[in-house]
């Protein structure tokens, strides 16, 4: 089971409670009322529809709060969605003009982690807030969680 559990240092994503989970879905070693459960908000856009659908389902299965922006057109549409949703991370298509796309996304919301997904080859390229880009292969639930963890978010939360 892969939940994203964090201890808050300041305002972060949307908080819930382990009380909302059935007993058999609580993370290993956790008891009811022990801590708050925070969902990382992820915006998925600009991807091939089949790729987007697979990522969205995987993220939902991993208990992320997912916003589907696959129907918006171009970088400007993604920028508008970021302004509306205020995600912690954005997953977009890996494109030849990646610097332009990534820079535009980070300029609009500097605290957002950006992850590029390659439609042709199963790999992710992450752009952490204030860090050097990295590549993870192949694209699985584990590498997707790792990419989201490594890109960070505006919350400065401790991920456990």
C-alpha positions, 0 to 999 in steps of 0.5 A: 500500500502506498500512501503519502503521509506527511507531518505538517510544518505549515500549510500543505495540500488537503488534510484528512484523517486516518479515521477516514480509512477502513482499518485494513487500509491504515498504513503499516504501524499507524493507529487511528488518531496518530497523525493527519493524512495529507494528500499531495495535489497532482495536476496531469496535463498535456499527455497522450490520453491513454498515458494520462489515463494510466497515470491518473488511475495509478495516482488515485490508487496511490491516494494522491488528489489528481486533477485531469487537465489532459483536455486543456490546450497547450502551455497556456491552458496548463498555466490557467489550470495551475492558477485555478487548482494550485497543485503541489506537482504537475505532470506533463509530456516530455517535449523538445522545448522542455526548458520553455515548458518547464520554465513557464510552469515554474514561473507561474507557480515557483513552488510546484514540482514539475515531472515530465513523462516521455510518451515514447519511452517509459521514463520520468524527468523530474524538476525539483524545486530549487534542485537539479533535474533527474530521470527515473525509469521505468514508469511504475507506481514506485517510480512515480511516487519517488518522482513526486517525493523528489520534486518536493512541493511548496509545503516543505512537508516531511514525507514518510 
